Every structure is written in structure tokens, then in C-alpha cells.
Amino acid sequence: MSKTLPLMSKSTLAKHATEKSCYVSLYNRKIYDVTGFLEEHPAGSELILEYGGKDVTKILADEISHTHSEAAYEMLDDGMLVGYLATAEEEKELLSKHKDITVKFEYDEEGMHNEDVTEFGEIPEDLDHIKTDHRDDFVKHKFLDLDKPLLMQVLRGNFTREFYIDQIHRPRHYGKGSAPLFGNFLEPLSVTPWYVVPTLWTPFAVYIFSVGLRNMNTIGAFILFGIGLFVWTLIEYCMHRFLFHLDNNLPQNNIAFTLHFLMHGIHHYLPMDRLRLVMPPALFIVLCTPFYKLVFALLPYYWACAGFAGGFSGYIMYDVTHYMLHHAKLPQYFQDLKTYHLEHHYKNYQLGFGVTSKFWDKVFGTYLNPDDVFQKTN
């Protein structure tokens, strides 16, 4: 396999150093267009713009500034490689004599460039607006073909739990909407625009709280609402950590892999898919029903209405926040949460389970610090 791309001079690279067009080079050879990635960078666009039009080899390898991994470099190659930086000799002998020069670099049998094949062994913190080369990715990893329905590939796959867990935590970026999950009439059930959640569920939350409010002490109703909201933050943490991230405790069979992929695996596999960032209503009803029955079994009816409304409102805020953390430019407090959550995806999926808050991560010792990069055992 090979890829033909233009040869560029250092002066051409240096011209691309703005928000509208930002290029960087790696190993003083590969040139990447990182323009679409600026707003999604966990540490902010300013850090990338500082190196716009320059080589980033040293800063990417600098553990004090940033900790990057093999997958981070793979993602650059998958979606942002736009050219190659000419050496001094090439610039003198080729670019000075010819207007346009393209260069073809051969790949090895695993789908990687023959040059710069380096093992880093860590989960990356970089992301988005990167289009994965579907063909190269499938050839290299032999996991899932992004252009074919994913669910049946997981169900029929011949791989171990360790391989499955490793692969879903190597983020891919489909680059053209949502990758097919079912590939049939069930496909619409798997995608949900973020605004469906507040539009569909807020009226129910308001209604059920009003039932409790009309039939009990006002202060008591609001206290129960607040308690429900607080309890939700714990439920959010526990479900994310113990249900969605079974990971090493996942049963070794394809049915378990498929169920896990439906619940959360696809989100880590395709973390920037805009239509799979909030919970589809059908799946939410399945997961919510046991909590609904438990609350109304433990509490007097009107107390249950007020408390459940608080927890339900917490869920609505959680799903909307989750979408915004992936796709919105946010005020500083939420920008910190965004960095924290994206590091969970691209840096260490075994820490940082809080989405709307870091509180329970601190309580239970799963707080994700900047240097907590996941270390692979193999």
C-alpha cells in the first residue's frame, strides 16, 4: 500500500500558522493539517497554534508538557496527513526546479509507514475531526470495518476479550456522519440527536415533580428533589464505572462483547460520533425502569415523585453535558470538565468516570490526573 502526497518547503509550512489553516510537521518529515482539531484539543487551541507552521516532534514527546502515545500518532496519520516536508537537498534540487512535486511513501504489511514506526504504549489525549482511513485501519488492526455494519462484526468476531477491550479504546473517527451499527431498519434506533433528550424528557420531569409539589410541603419537595439530583451523580458514576466499564471482567464470549458494544463500547470506539453521544430513548427506558420501581417501592408516592424528578433531571443534565463536552466550546469550568472527560477517552479509560462532576472520582480514588496515562501490559 502507498499514499501519494505533495512535497512542501519549510516556508510553505510556516505560512500555515493560523486558526483558519494550521499545519504542523512531525520528525521534520510528515506534515499534518490540524485546523479542524483546534477546538477539540483538551488543552485548548492555543497550545497547538503556538506550534503552527513548526515541527512538533519534541513537544509531543515531552512528558512534562504532554503525554502522548502510539495511538495519538496513528490518529494523525489516519486523518490529517497532507504532505511531506522537503529536506534541504530536496528543496534545492526539486522544489526550486519544479512547481509541483508529489512523493509516494510505501507502507509495510501492517499498514503503517515504513518510516517512523515507533512504539509508545500509552493512551493518547488528542482527538477529533480526524478521519480514520478505514481500509488501512482494518488491514492494520483486523478488528472492525467501519464501512460495514459493526454489530454483526462484533457478534461474529473471532477475538479475545483482551483484544476487544484494547481495540474499542483505540478511538476511530468515521469522518462522514455515523458509522453503520445495524445496517438495516433498526439503524434509526441507534442514533439520537442531543436535543431529543431535553425535548422528550424535560416535560416528564416537570410533570412528575409538580405531582409531588402539589401534594406535599414545598420545602420538603425541593429537598427531596435536591437529594434525587445528588443521588443521580452517584448513579452516574457507578453505572459508568461498574456497568459500562466492565472491561477486564467482561465475560469471554461474543454475546457479552456485543451487549457491551451496544451500551458503551461503540462510544469509546467512535467517541466523536455526534448521534451516539446521548442515550437512545429505548435504551434509557430499559436502564431507568429498575430505578423507577425501586424509588417508588421505598418511598411514599408523593415523596417518590419529588425525589425521582430530581434524579431524572440529573440524567437530562448529564446527557446534555456529555454532548457539550465532546462538541461545544465551553466556559472555563466546563472546559476543565471537557479536558477531564476527553482524557478519559484518549488517555486512561480506567480512571475519570465522572462526567458532570469529578466529586465521586475523588471520593473513590479514580481521579484522573494529567500524568495518569494507561500503561499497556504487553
N, C-alpha and C positions, 0 to 999 in steps of 0.2 A: 504494500500500500504506500501511497505517497500523496503529498499535498504541494501544489504549486502556488507560490505567493511572491509578491513583489519584493525586490531588494531596495532598501531605503538608506539614505545617508543620515549621519548624525544631525545635520542641520534640518532635515525634514522631520526627524523625530522631535527635535527641540521645538518646532512650531506647534506641535500638538500638546499644549500645556494649559488648556482652559477647560471650564465646565462644559463647553459645547463640543470640545474634541480633546480628549485626554488619552495619550499613548504613553506607555512605559516599555522599557526593554528589560529582558532577563538574560543573564550570562553574557551581556553585551552582544546578543545574537537574535533572540526572538523578540518581536515587537507585538504588544497587545493593545487593543483598543478597550480601555476600561471606562469609557464615558458612561455607558448605561449602568455601571456598577457603583458609581459615586455615591448616590443617595442611600444605597443599601449596605454600604460598608459599616460594620458595627461601631468602629471608632470615629465615624464621620468622614465626609468627603474631603475635608481639609488635609487630612494626613496623606491621601493619595495625590491631591493636587500639588502638594509640596514637592512631590517627585515626578510631576507631569513632565513629559519630554526627556526623562532621565532614565538611568538604569537602576533597577530596584533589587538587584541580587543581594547586596549586603543588608539592606533593611528587612528583606523577607527572612533572612537567616539570623537576624538579630533577636535573640530571645528576650532581651530587656525591653525592646520596643514592641515586638510582636512575636507570637509563636505560631508558625505555620507548619504545614505537613505535606506529605506526598499528595494527598487528595486536593489540597489547595492548588498545587502546581498542575495537577491533572485537569482541574476545572478551567484554569487559564488556557491550557492547550485545547480543551474541548470546545470552547465557545468564543474566545477573544483573540486568538492568534490571527494577525492580519498581515504580517510581513517579517522580513529578516533584516537585521542591521548589518550594513556593509562593513567589512573590515577596512582599515586604511588602504590596503593594497587593492581591494575590490572597488573602493570608492575612486581611487586614482585610475585604475586600469579599465573599469567597466562603466561606472556611472558617469564619468567625465566624457566618455566617448559615445554612450548610448542613452537615449531618452528614457526608455522603459526596459527594465531587466526583471525577469521573474526567475525564481530559484525553486527547484524541486528537492525536498528532503525526503529520503526514504524512511519507512518505519520498519521496526523489527516485527517478528511474527506475533508478538503480544499486542501489537497495535500502538506501541509507544515510539517516540522519536528515537532514532539510533543514538543521537547525541543527548546529553544531559539527563540520562536515566539515573535518577537518584532516589534512594530510599530515605524517607524522613520518619515514618512510623508514628505520626500523630494526626489527630483530627483537626481540620482547618477551622478558622474563624471567618474566612471570606465567603462571599456569596453573590448572588443574584444577577439577573439579566445576562446570564451566561447560557448559551445554547449548547447543550451536550451533543457531540457528534454521535448520533445513535448507532451508526454502523461500527465505528471504532470502539465505542463503549461496550457493545455486545461482543465484539471479537476479543477484546482485552479481558473482560470480566466473566463472560459466559454466564450471565445472570438473567436479565430480562431484556427483551427487545422492546424499546419504547414505542415503536410504531405498531405493535400488535397488542391485543387485549392482555392486560397484565395479570388479571386474577387467575385465568386458566393456566398461565405460565407458572405462577406460584404453586397452584394446586397440583400440577403435573411435573413440577421440577424435581430433579434428582440432585439434591444438595443437602448438606448437613445444617444443623441449627447454627453452628458457629459461622458457616459461610453465609447463611441467610442474614444473620444479625449484622455481620460485618458489611454486607452489601447494602442493606437498607440504610445504614448510617454513613454511606458514601453518597452525598447528595448529587442528584442529577437535575438538570434544568431542561425541560422539554422544548421550550422556546417557541411554541406555536399553540398556545392555549393549554388545554388539559389533555394529558395522555389518556388513551382509552383504557378503562378499567374492565368493564364487562364486554364492550364491543357489540352490544345488542340493545333491545328495548329497555333494559334495566339501567342503561348508562345515565339517564337524567336523574335517577335516584341517588347517584354517587356525587353529583356536583351541586353546590349550593352557593349562590352569591351571598356575600356577608350581610347585606341589608335584609335578607329574608328572616334572619334570627330576630332582630328587634321588631320588625314589622309583624311577624307572626306571633311572637310570644309575649311582647310587652302588654297587649290588651288583656291577655290571660292573667299575667302577674298583677296588673292593676285591679282586675275584677276580683280575684281571689283575696287580695289584701283588703279591698273595700268590704267584702263579706265579713271578714274578721273585725274590721274597724267599726262597722255599724252595730256590731253585737257585743262589743266589749269596751273596756276602758281605753280611751285614746292613747294615753301614755303607755299602757301595757301593750297595746297593739304595736306601737312603734318600737318598744323594747324588744318584743318578740321578732319583729322584722329585722332589727339590727343583729339579734342573736343568729337568726337564719342566715343573714349575709355573712357573718363571721364563720359560721359552721361551713358555709359553702367554700370558703377559702381552704379549709382543711380537706374537704371532699375533693376539691380541685387538685390539691397536692397529692393526696393518696391515690386517686384514680390515675393521675399521670405517672406517678412513681411505681405503683404496685400492679396496676392493670395494663396500662398502655406500654409500660417498660418491663414486661416480664423478662424479656431478653434471655439471659442465661438460664432462666427457669422455665422457658417455653418448652412444652413437650416436643420431642423429636419426631414429628410427623407433619405431613403436608397440610392436613386439615387445620392443625394448630397454627401453622405458618400463614395459611390463608385467612383465618379469622383475625390473627394479629395484623396482617397486612391491611385488612379492611378497616380495623379500628384505628390503627396508628402508624403502621409500617409505611403505608403509602405516603403519609405526611412527611416522614423523615426521608423517604426515598425521593420525593418531589416537593421539597419544603416551600417553594415559592409559587406553587400552583394556586392561583387566586380563587379557584372554585372548590378547593378542598382544604380550606383553612378554617371553616366553621363546620359544626356538626350537622349533617343532613337531618331533617326533622324525623324521619323514620327511625334512624339510629338513636337519636336523642330520646324518643319516646320509649324505646326498649331499655335504655340505660336509666332513664328517670323514673320509670314506674315503680321499681322496688323502693326507692327513696320516698316517693309519694305515699305508698302504702305504709311504710314504716312510720313516717311522721304522723299520719292520721290515725295510726294504731296506738301510738304512745301518748298523744296529746288530746285534750278536749277539742272538739271540732273547730270552734272559732279561734282558739289558740293556734291550732294547726294551720288554719288559713293564713294567719298573720305571719307565722314563722316560715311556712313553706314559701310564701310570697317573697320573703327576704332572700332565701336561698335560691329561688328561681330567678330573681333579679340579679343575683350574683352570677349565675350562669350566663345570663344575657350579656352582662358587662364583660365577663371572661371571653366569650366568643368574639365579641366586637373588638375587645382589646387585642386578642390574639391576631386577628386580621391586621389591625393597625400596626402591630409590632413588626409584621412582615412587610407591609406595603405603604406605610404612611410616614411623612416627615413630621416628627413629633416634638413637643416642648422638652426641655432638658430632663425632667423627671422621667417622662415616658421614654426618652431617648436612652436613658440608662437601663430601663427595663428592656428596651429593644436590643441593646447590646448584649444584655444578660441572656435573653431568650435565644438570640441568634447564636451565641456561643454554645448554648445547649445543643443546637443543631450541628454546628460546624466545628466544635472544639472538644466537647466532652458530653456525650449523651447520657452518661451515668450520674451527672450532677445537674443542678439547676432546674428542678422540676416546677418551681413556682412560675406562673405566667403573669397573673395580676399583682403578685407580691412576692418578695424574697423572704418573707417572715418565716414560713414553715421550713424553708431550706436551712435557715439559721438555727431554728429550734432542733431540727433532726439531723444536723451535721451533713447536709448535702449542698451546702452553699458553694457556688461555682466561682472561684477566684480566677483572676486573669491568667495565672500560670498553671491552672489545673487542666492540662491537656491530656486527653485519653491516651494511655500507652498500650499499644497492642502487644500481646504476649508472643506472637510469632514473627 
